[in-house]
Amino acid sequence: MSISSRDEERKLMKEYKEKGIRTATVNVGGAMPQSRFKFIESALMAAKRNNLIQDVHAHDGAVIGAMREAMSQIEAIINGLSVGGKIGLARDGEHLAVAIFF
C-alpha cells in the first residue's frame, strides 16, 4: 500500500477489508530528523481515522512503537535530507504492521 497510487490503494484496501485486515495510508514529507515526530503523529492519526486502533493509550503506544522501529531502520540513511513518501499501516487482530516508502 505504501507504494501504490490512490486508485490502487482503494482497491487494495477493499480487498484487505474483505479478508478482515484493516488498513490505512498517509502521505508525508519533510526534512529529517526534524519531521520525525510529524511522521509518527500522521501515522497515529491515520490509524485512528481508519479505525485500525481505538483511542486508548495501549493502542497509541503500539502504533508509535511500530513507527519508531520502522523509522530507526532508515534514519541513518536519510538524516539531513528532505524526504517525501507514504506510510502504510495494516492490522489483523492483535498484529500491526507499518511500511514506510520515501
Backbone as CSV, one residue per row, in Angstrom:
resi,resn,N_x,N_y,N_z,CA_x,CA_y,CA_z,C_x,C_y,C_z
1,MET,0.809,-1.184,0.000,0.000,0.000,0.000,0.860,1.258,0.000
2,SER,2.045,1.157,0.591,2.862,2.359,0.697,3.500,2.753,-0.630
3,ILE,3.424,1.906,-1.648,3.996,2.263,-2.948,2.949,2.255,-4.060
4,SER,1.678,2.316,-3.707,0.628,2.266,-4.713,0.012,3.642,-4.930
5,SER,-0.632,3.804,-6.089,-1.352,5.045,-6.377,-2.651,5.066,-5.573
6,ARG,-3.339,6.191,-5.579,-4.594,6.305,-4.821,-5.640,5.285,-5.302
7,ASP,-5.747,5.095,-6.617,-6.715,4.130,-7.138,-6.362,2.703,-6.718
8,GLU,-5.076,2.353,-6.852,-4.629,1.031,-6.414,-4.834,0.860,-4.915
9,GLU,-4.581,1.941,-4.196,-4.732,1.927,-2.741,-6.171,1.605,-2.341
10,ARG,-7.135,2.261,-2.970,-8.552,1.993,-2.666,-8.926,0.540,-2.961
11,LYS,-8.422,0.034,-4.092,-8.700,-1.351,-4.460,-8.106,-2.319,-3.437
12,LEU,-6.841,-2.076,-3.054,-6.194,-2.937,-2.067,-6.898,-2.862,-0.706
13,MET,-7.305,-1.658,-0.309,-7.998,-1.505,0.971,-9.289,-2.317,0.988
14,LYS,-10.001,-2.307,-0.134,-11.248,-3.078,-0.247,-10.962,-4.579,-0.162
15,GLU,-9.930,-5.038,-0.875,-9.572,-6.457,-0.863,-9.159,-6.910,0.540
16,TYR,-8.339,-6.091,1.198,-7.898,-6.443,2.549,-9.063,-6.430,3.536
17,LYS,-9.974,-5.489,3.373,-11.125,-5.400,4.277,-11.977,-6.665,4.179
18,GLU,-12.126,-7.194,2.961,-12.881,-8.432,2.763,-12.231,-9.615,3.481
19,LYS,-10.912,-9.536,3.662,-10.175,-10.594,4.368,-10.076,-10.336,5.864
20,GLY,-10.665,-9.224,6.332,-10.634,-8.901,7.757,-9.413,-8.117,8.195
21,ILE,-8.662,-7.590,7.233,-7.463,-6.806,7.538,-7.801,-5.329,7.351
22,ARG,-7.614,-4.555,8.412,-7.871,-3.123,8.347,-6.594,-2.410,7.931
23,THR,-6.724,-1.397,7.066,-5.560,-0.708,6.525,-5.743,0.804,6.561
24,ALA,-4.619,1.512,6.490,-4.616,2.965,6.400,-3.325,3.401,5.730
25,THR,-3.371,4.533,5.047,-2.170,5.115,4.461,-2.189,6.615,4.698
26,VAL,-1.008,7.206,4.667,-0.897,8.653,4.815,0.336,9.129,4.053
27,ASN,0.174,10.215,3.306,1.298,10.839,2.616,2.025,11.743,3.594
28,VAL,3.353,11.720,3.545,4.165,12.527,4.450,5.323,13.161,3.689
29,GLY,5.884,14.199,4.291,7.049,14.834,3.702,7.663,15.825,4.670
30,GLY,8.968,16.040,4.534,9.657,16.999,5.381,11.130,16.664,5.507
31,ALA,11.827,17.513,6.232,13.262,17.327,6.445,13.495,16.427,7.649
32,MET,14.466,15.557,7.536,14.820,14.661,8.640,16.011,15.232,9.381
33,PRO,16.116,15.126,10.661,15.235,14.418,11.586,14.118,15.281,12.167
34,GLN,14.009,16.550,11.755,13.013,17.449,12.325,11.576,16.955,12.147
35,SER,11.286,16.269,11.069,9.915,15.837,10.772,9.555,14.476,11.356
36,ARG,10.479,13.861,12.071,10.248,12.517,12.606,8.956,12.436,13.412
37,PHE,8.757,13.370,14.333,7.568,13.322,15.182,6.297,13.643,14.397
38,LYS,6.427,14.467,13.358,5.286,14.757,12.486,4.851,13.484,11.748
39,PHE,5.832,12.695,11.298,5.517,11.447,10.607,4.819,10.465,11.556
40,ILE,5.331,10.367,12.773,4.719,9.465,13.762,3.298,9.914,14.077
41,GLU,3.108,11.214,14.274,1.775,11.740,14.562,0.821,11.508,13.394
42,SER,1.297,11.677,12.174,0.464,11.444,10.988,0.014,9.993,10.908
43,ALA,0.923,9.066,11.190,0.578,7.643,11.174,-0.446,7.329,12.266
44,LEU,-0.269,7.908,13.435,-1.197,7.700,14.537,-2.587,8.216,14.181
45,MET,-2.670,9.396,13.612,-3.962,9.965,13.229,-4.623,9.143,12.121
46,ALA,-3.839,8.658,11.161,-4.399,7.823,10.090,-4.948,6.518,10.654
47,ALA,-4.234,5.937,11.621,-4.696,4.693,12.241,-6.011,4.910,12.976
48,LYS,-6.137,6.023,13.679,-7.393,6.326,14.391,-8.513,6.645,13.416
49,ARG,-8.223,7.440,12.399,-9.230,7.860,11.422,-9.811,6.668,10.655
50,ASN,-8.977,5.653,10.415,-9.421,4.477,9.656,-9.788,3.298,10.551
51,ASN,-9.964,3.560,11.846,-10.407,2.552,12.818,-9.489,1.347,12.935
52,LEU,-8.192,1.554,12.724,-7.234,0.485,12.982,-7.072,0.295,14.477
53,ILE,-7.140,1.389,15.206,-6.978,1.352,16.656,-8.084,2.161,17.316
54,GLN,-8.272,1.911,18.610,-9.181,2.723,19.414,-8.363,3.839,20.049
55,ASP,-9.048,4.829,20.569,-8.356,5.958,21.190,-8.024,5.633,22.644
56,VAL,-7.121,4.657,22.808,-6.658,4.266,24.146,-5.128,4.247,24.140
57,HIS,-4.565,4.406,25.319,-3.120,4.532,25.475,-2.346,3.346,24.888
58,ALA,-2.799,2.142,25.127,-2.077,0.954,24.648,-2.047,0.895,23.117
59,HIS,-3.130,1.267,22.481,-3.173,1.244,21.017,-2.286,2.340,20.436
60,ASP,-2.335,3.530,21.060,-1.441,4.611,20.620,0.009,4.147,20.699
61,GLY,0.367,3.509,21.804,1.732,3.033,22.003,2.146,2.001,20.977
62,ALA,1.211,1.163,20.550,1.535,0.149,19.545,1.898,0.798,18.213
63,VAL,1.120,1.798,17.797,1.406,2.485,16.533,2.708,3.280,16.643
64,ILE,2.863,4.011,17.739,4.071,4.806,17.922,5.307,3.912,17.958
65,GLY,5.236,2.801,18.667,6.360,1.872,18.742,6.705,1.268,17.387
66,ALA,5.685,0.884,16.619,5.927,0.318,15.290,6.545,1.360,14.363
67,MET,6.065,2.592,14.451,6.627,3.665,13.625,8.076,3.962,14.008
68,ARG,8.346,4.032,15.297,9.714,4.314,15.747,10.672,3.223,15.278
69,GLU,10.232,1.980,15.354,11.081,0.868,14.909,11.324,0.945,13.402
70,ALA,10.277,1.206,12.634,10.436,1.317,11.180,11.338,2.493,10.823
71,MET,11.154,3.623,11.496,11.970,4.807,11.207,13.428,4.590,11.613
72,SER,13.662,3.852,12.694,15.036,3.632,13.152,15.855,2.854,12.121
73,GLN,15.192,2.067,11.298,15.901,1.274,10.294,16.369,2.106,9.102
74,ILE,15.775,3.287,8.908,16.141,4.102,7.743,16.692,5.480,8.107
75,GLU,16.624,5.861,9.372,17.023,7.217,9.766,18.468,7.560,9.427
76,ALA,19.377,6.655,9.622,20.786,6.948,9.353,21.017,7.270,7.878
77,ILE,20.256,6.656,7.012,20.416,6.854,5.578,19.833,8.191,5.126
78,ILE,18.703,8.596,5.739,18.014,9.807,5.274,18.254,11.025,6.160
79,ASN,19.099,10.894,7.169,19.356,12.007,8.083,19.895,13.215,7.318
80,GLY,19.271,14.369,7.524,19.688,15.597,6.863,19.060,15.830,5.509
81,LEU,18.280,14.884,5.018,17.642,15.028,3.712,16.183,15.452,3.857
82,SER,15.664,16.056,2.824,14.241,16.347,2.750,13.598,15.183,1.996
83,VAL,12.613,14.552,2.613,12.016,13.352,2.032,10.515,13.520,1.874
84,GLY,9.945,12.723,1.009,8.506,12.662,0.810,8.141,11.241,0.464
85,GLY,6.977,10.812,0.877,6.561,9.448,0.583,5.253,9.107,1.251
86,LYS,5.101,7.839,1.551,3.846,7.341,2.088,4.113,6.328,3.184
87,ILE,3.235,6.333,4.177,3.278,5.347,5.251,2.043,4.470,5.111
88,GLY,2.241,3.163,5.118,1.141,2.213,5.067,1.049,1.464,6.381
89,LEU,-0.168,1.316,6.903,-0.402,0.584,8.147,-1.442,-0.496,7.891
90,ALA,-1.284,-1.632,8.552,-2.249,-2.721,8.433,-2.396,-3.399,9.789
91,ARG,-3.627,-3.827,10.085,-3.876,-4.529,11.346,-4.781,-5.716,11.087
92,ASP,-4.357,-6.847,11.636,-5.144,-8.081,11.593,-5.150,-8.637,13.002
93,GLY,-6.279,-8.523,13.684,-6.362,-8.961,15.070,-5.449,-8.120,15.941
94,GLU,-4.545,-8.766,16.640,-3.608,-8.059,17.513,-2.347,-7.612,16.784
95,HIS,-2.181,-8.011,15.544,-0.949,-7.742,14.794,-1.054,-6.429,14.027
96,LEU,-0.001,-5.623,14.139,0.065,-4.321,13.470,1.353,-4.246,12.659
97,ALA,1.242,-3.810,11.411,2.421,-3.681,10.551,2.487,-2.263,9.992
98,VAL,3.723,-1.769,9.844,3.962,-0.437,9.287,4.992,-0.564,8.173
99,ALA,4.728,0.094,7.048,5.687,0.167,5.946,5.866,1.626,5.573
100,ILE,7.108,2.029,5.394,7.414,3.411,5.043,8.141,3.409,3.702
101,PHE,7.662,4.233,2.792,8.304,4.365,1.485,8.622,5.840,1.256
102,PHE,9.909,6.182,1.239,10.342,7.566,0.969,11.017,7.608,-0.371
